[in-house]
Amino acid sequence: MSESKIEVGTIVRHPRRPAWGPGKTLAIGSGGQVTVYFRDVEETHAGDAVKTLSNGTAGLEIAAEQSEPMLDGLPPFEKGAFKGVRRPRLSLDDAVQAYLDRHPGALDVPAVRDKLRASSADAHRLWVDGLGGGQGDQLLEEGKIDEARQRLLGVGADIGALSSDESSALEAALGDDAAAETFLRALLDVTNQGTPDQATYQGLIDAIAGLPQQEGAGRVATWPVLTLFPSIACPEHHVQLKPATALRCSSRLNFDLRYTAVPNWWTYNRLLKLAKILLARLKPLGAVDFFDVQPFMRVIAAV
């Protein structure tokens, strides 16, 4: 294909460097120079995967597929570098190897995998036994707000996914029956839905934002509180967003979450896209759902 068809955003391949994988065109310079980020280039220093090439010399080829999940998630490229990226990027293969180095057998040895999933799996069973299968909806229809509230708080009690301030703020906020009912209905709408959509998830965001803030208590409208219960109830569709882990992991993989501290659908949807990419990469090794992705993200965030 002709050189002129390569534009900013075009996904290309280097015919003489197939190991580099697909690349995304970041800039077109004078004299036919093309700056491309290649997905699979191993980085020793941040930016090693960004190559400035003479297209006439390199003979770059336009890829048949013009959408690739990791390339679609790149951060903004400004003044010759990715915004906010300071450490070498891990390729997905590098990330998997780092995870298996930390937890040998994490995905294919049942005892190891079960240990890593244990607290999440226990919480999921509590959800299924106490609120799943329409039980939560039935409790609300019968006006048993306190029973539904206690079952919900019991689900999240031992998983260690919330800070002590967040746990106490949530319990205090749900002490108001009207607020608890609004929150529970919005939560059940999300967990009953399956694949999340913006409108339904926004209802949960609004319900969290509307919970009463108790004087002297921690903030309740946080990312961990918002995403905890859907991730426990539906690990095939939802993942918890813990800001430090999510941001460090996504940065190591050069994937932009478009993060803001105020919970919003767009950031959460970006996290879901990254989690789906990771699950697809881990499934051939034995991963089943996002309960297997969460410990993977924690390791990548720490390396």
C-alpha positions as CSV (number, residue, x, y, z in Angstrom):
1,M,0.0,0.0,0.0
2,S,1.2,3.5,-0.7
3,E,3.1,5.6,1.9
4,S,0.6,8.4,1.6
5,K,-2.1,6.2,3.2
6,I,-0.2,6.0,6.5
7,E,-1.6,8.7,8.8
8,V,-1.5,9.5,12.5
9,G,-3.5,6.7,14.1
10,T,-2.9,4.1,11.3
11,I,-1.9,0.7,12.6
12,V,1.1,-0.7,10.7
13,R,3.6,-3.5,10.7
14,H,7.3,-3.5,10.0
15,P,7.9,-6.3,7.4
16,R,11.5,-6.9,8.5
17,R,10.7,-6.8,12.3
18,P,7.7,-9.1,12.8
19,A,8.6,-9.6,16.4
20,W,7.8,-6.0,17.1
21,G,4.1,-6.8,16.5
22,P,1.6,-4.2,15.3
23,G,2.4,-0.5,15.8
24,K,0.4,2.7,16.0
25,T,1.5,5.7,14.0
26,L,2.0,8.6,16.4
27,A,3.4,11.3,14.1
28,I,4.3,12.0,10.5
29,G,7.4,14.1,10.0
30,S,9.1,15.8,7.1
31,G,10.9,13.8,4.5
32,G,8.7,10.7,5.0
33,Q,9.7,10.1,8.6
34,V,7.1,8.1,10.6
35,T,7.0,7.8,14.4
36,V,5.4,4.5,15.5
37,Y,4.8,2.8,18.8
38,F,5.3,-1.0,18.4
39,R,3.3,-3.1,20.9
40,D,5.7,-5.9,21.4
41,V,9.1,-4.2,21.5
42,E,10.9,-5.0,24.8
43,E,11.7,-1.8,26.7
44,T,14.8,-1.2,28.8
45,H,14.1,2.5,29.0
46,A,10.8,4.3,28.7
47,G,10.1,5.0,25.0
48,D,12.2,2.2,23.5
49,A,9.1,0.9,21.7
50,V,8.7,4.3,20.0
51,K,10.6,4.2,16.7
52,T,11.1,7.0,14.2
53,L,11.6,5.5,10.8
54,S,12.0,6.6,7.2
55,N,8.9,5.0,5.7
56,G,10.6,4.8,2.4
57,T,13.4,2.7,3.9
58,A,11.3,0.7,6.4
59,G,8.6,-0.1,3.9
60,L,5.9,-0.1,6.6
61,E,2.8,-2.0,5.8
62,I,-0.7,-1.0,6.8
63,A,-2.1,-3.7,9.0
64,A,-5.3,-5.5,7.9
65,E,-6.9,-4.8,11.3
66,Q,-7.1,-1.1,12.2
67,S,-8.1,-1.7,15.8
68,E,-5.9,-3.4,18.4
69,P,-6.9,-3.3,22.1
70,M,-3.6,-2.3,23.6
71,L,-2.8,0.2,20.9
72,D,-6.3,1.7,21.2
73,G,-5.6,2.4,24.9
74,L,-2.4,4.4,24.5
75,P,-2.0,7.6,26.5
76,P,-1.7,10.9,24.7
77,F,1.6,11.3,22.8
78,E,2.9,14.8,23.2
79,K,6.3,16.4,22.4
80,G,7.9,13.1,21.5
81,A,6.8,11.1,24.5
82,F,3.7,9.5,26.1
83,K,2.2,11.8,28.7
84,G,2.9,10.8,32.3
85,V,5.0,7.7,31.3
86,R,8.3,7.5,33.1
87,R,9.1,3.8,33.4
88,P,9.8,1.1,30.8
89,R,6.6,-0.5,29.5
90,L,6.0,-4.2,30.1
91,S,4.6,-6.1,27.1
92,L,1.8,-8.5,27.9
93,D,4.2,-11.4,27.6
94,D,6.7,-9.7,30.0
95,A,3.8,-9.0,32.5
96,V,2.7,-12.6,32.4
97,Q,6.2,-13.8,33.1
98,A,6.6,-11.4,36.0
99,Y,3.4,-12.7,37.5
100,L,4.4,-16.3,37.1
101,D,7.8,-15.5,38.6
102,R,6.0,-14.1,41.7
103,H,3.4,-16.8,41.9
104,P,4.5,-20.0,40.2
105,G,1.5,-22.1,39.2
106,A,-0.8,-19.2,39.8
107,L,-3.1,-20.2,36.9
108,D,-2.6,-23.9,36.3
109,V,-2.0,-25.3,39.8
110,P,-5.4,-25.5,41.5
111,A,-4.1,-25.0,45.0
112,V,-2.1,-21.9,44.1
113,R,-4.9,-20.4,42.0
114,D,-7.5,-21.1,44.7
115,K,-5.4,-19.5,47.4
116,L,-5.1,-16.3,45.3
117,R,-8.8,-16.2,44.7
118,A,-9.9,-17.4,48.2
119,S,-11.1,-14.1,49.8
120,S,-12.9,-13.0,46.6
121,A,-14.5,-16.4,46.1
122,D,-15.7,-16.6,49.7
123,A,-17.3,-13.1,49.3
124,H,-18.9,-14.2,46.1
125,R,-20.5,-17.2,47.8
126,L,-21.9,-14.9,50.6
127,W,-23.4,-12.8,47.9
128,V,-25.0,-15.7,46.1
129,D,-26.3,-17.2,49.3
130,G,-27.6,-13.9,50.7
131,L,-28.5,-11.6,47.9
132,G,-28.2,-13.6,44.6
133,G,-31.0,-15.3,42.6
134,G,-33.4,-12.5,43.3
135,Q,-33.1,-12.6,47.0
136,G,-32.0,-9.0,47.3
137,D,-34.9,-7.8,45.2
138,Q,-37.3,-9.8,47.2
139,L,-36.0,-8.4,50.5
140,L,-36.5,-4.8,49.2
141,E,-40.0,-5.6,47.9
142,E,-40.9,-6.9,51.3
143,G,-39.5,-3.8,53.0
144,K,-36.8,-5.8,54.8
145,I,-34.2,-3.0,54.3
146,D,-32.3,-3.9,57.5
147,E,-31.9,-7.5,56.5
148,A,-30.7,-6.6,53.0
149,R,-28.3,-4.1,54.5
150,Q,-26.8,-6.6,57.0
151,R,-26.3,-9.2,54.3
152,L,-24.6,-6.7,52.0
153,L,-22.2,-5.5,54.7
154,G,-21.5,-9.1,55.6
155,V,-20.5,-9.8,52.0
156,G,-17.7,-7.1,52.1
157,A,-16.7,-7.5,55.7
158,D,-13.7,-9.9,55.4
159,I,-12.4,-9.3,51.9
160,G,-10.1,-6.4,52.9
161,A,-10.9,-4.4,49.8
162,L,-11.9,-1.2,51.6
163,S,-9.9,0.9,54.0
164,S,-11.2,1.1,57.5
165,D,-12.3,4.7,56.8
166,E,-14.3,3.6,53.7
167,S,-15.9,0.6,55.6
168,S,-17.0,2.8,58.5
169,A,-18.2,5.5,56.1
170,L,-20.3,3.0,54.1
171,E,-21.8,1.4,57.2
172,A,-22.7,4.9,58.6
173,A,-24.2,6.0,55.3
174,L,-26.3,2.9,54.9
175,G,-27.7,3.4,58.4
176,D,-30.3,5.7,56.7
177,D,-33.0,3.4,55.4
178,A,-34.1,5.5,52.5
179,A,-30.5,6.0,51.3
180,A,-29.8,2.3,51.8
181,E,-32.8,1.3,49.7
182,T,-31.8,3.7,46.9
183,F,-28.3,2.3,46.9
184,L,-29.3,-1.3,47.1
185,R,-31.8,-0.9,44.2
186,A,-29.1,0.7,42.0
187,L,-26.6,-2.0,43.0
188,L,-29.0,-4.8,42.2
189,D,-29.9,-3.2,38.8
190,V,-26.2,-3.4,38.0
191,T,-25.6,-6.9,39.3
192,N,-28.7,-8.2,37.7
193,Q,-27.8,-6.8,34.3
194,G,-24.8,-8.8,33.3
195,T,-22.6,-6.8,30.8
196,P,-22.7,-3.3,32.2
197,D,-23.9,-0.3,30.3
198,Q,-23.5,3.4,30.9
199,A,-27.0,4.2,31.9
200,T,-27.4,1.5,34.5
201,Y,-23.9,2.0,35.9
202,Q,-24.5,5.7,36.1
203,G,-27.5,5.0,38.4
204,L,-25.1,3.3,40.8
205,I,-22.6,6.2,40.6
206,D,-25.5,8.6,41.4
207,A,-26.7,6.5,44.3
208,I,-23.2,6.4,45.8
209,A,-22.8,10.2,45.4
210,G,-26.2,10.6,47.1
211,L,-25.3,8.6,50.2
212,P,-25.3,10.8,53.3
213,Q,-21.9,11.8,54.4
214,Q,-21.5,11.5,58.2
215,E,-19.6,14.2,60.0
216,G,-16.1,12.9,60.9
217,A,-16.4,9.8,58.8
218,G,-14.3,9.0,55.7
219,R,-15.5,9.6,52.2
220,V,-18.1,7.0,50.9
221,A,-18.2,8.1,47.3
222,T,-14.8,6.4,46.3
223,W,-13.8,4.1,43.6
224,P,-13.2,1.1,45.9
225,V,-16.7,1.5,47.4
226,L,-18.4,2.0,44.0
227,T,-16.8,-1.1,42.4
228,L,-16.5,-3.5,45.3
229,F,-19.9,-5.2,45.3
230,P,-20.4,-5.5,41.5
231,S,-17.0,-7.2,41.3
232,I,-17.9,-9.6,44.1
233,A,-21.3,-10.4,42.6
234,C,-20.3,-10.7,39.0
235,P,-16.6,-11.5,38.5
236,E,-17.2,-12.4,34.9
237,H,-18.4,-8.8,34.2
238,H,-17.0,-6.5,36.8
239,V,-13.6,-5.6,38.3
240,Q,-12.8,-3.5,41.4
241,L,-10.9,-0.3,40.9
242,K,-8.4,0.4,43.6
243,P,-6.8,3.6,42.4
244,A,-3.1,3.0,43.3
245,T,-3.1,-0.5,41.9
246,A,-5.1,0.4,38.7
247,L,-3.0,3.4,37.9
248,R,0.4,1.7,38.5
249,C,-0.6,-1.4,36.5
250,S,-2.1,0.5,33.6
251,S,1.0,2.7,33.5
252,R,3.3,-0.3,33.3
253,L,1.3,-1.6,30.4
254,N,1.1,1.9,28.7
255,F,-2.7,1.9,28.9
256,D,-4.5,5.1,29.6
257,L,-7.4,4.8,32.1
258,R,-8.3,8.5,31.7
259,Y,-8.5,8.5,35.4
260,T,-10.2,11.0,37.6
261,A,-10.7,10.7,41.4
262,V,-14.4,11.4,41.1
263,P,-16.1,8.1,40.0
264,N,-17.4,8.1,36.5
265,W,-18.5,5.7,33.8
266,W,-15.7,6.5,31.3
267,T,-12.8,5.6,33.6
268,Y,-14.5,2.5,34.8
269,N,-15.2,1.4,31.2
270,R,-11.6,1.9,30.3
271,L,-10.6,-0.3,33.3
272,L,-13.0,-3.0,32.1
273,K,-11.4,-2.9,28.6
274,L,-7.9,-3.4,30.2
275,A,-9.2,-6.2,32.4
276,K,-10.8,-7.9,29.4
277,I,-7.5,-7.7,27.5
278,L,-5.7,-9.2,30.5
279,L,-8.3,-12.0,30.9
280,A,-8.0,-12.9,27.3
281,R,-4.2,-13.2,27.6
282,L,-4.5,-15.3,30.8
283,K,-7.4,-17.6,29.8
284,P,-5.1,-20.0,27.8
285,L,-3.1,-20.4,31.1
286,G,-6.2,-21.2,33.2
287,A,-7.8,-17.9,34.2
288,V,-11.6,-18.0,34.4
289,D,-12.8,-14.5,35.4
290,F,-11.7,-11.2,36.9
291,F,-10.9,-12.8,40.2
292,D,-7.9,-14.2,38.4
293,V,-7.1,-10.8,36.9
294,Q,-7.1,-8.8,40.2
295,P,-4.0,-10.5,41.7
296,F,-2.3,-10.2,38.3
297,M,-2.9,-6.5,38.3
298,R,-1.5,-6.2,41.9
299,V,1.7,-7.9,40.9
300,I,2.2,-5.8,37.7
301,A,1.5,-2.6,39.8
302,A,4.4,-3.6,42.1
303,V,7.1,-4.7,39.7
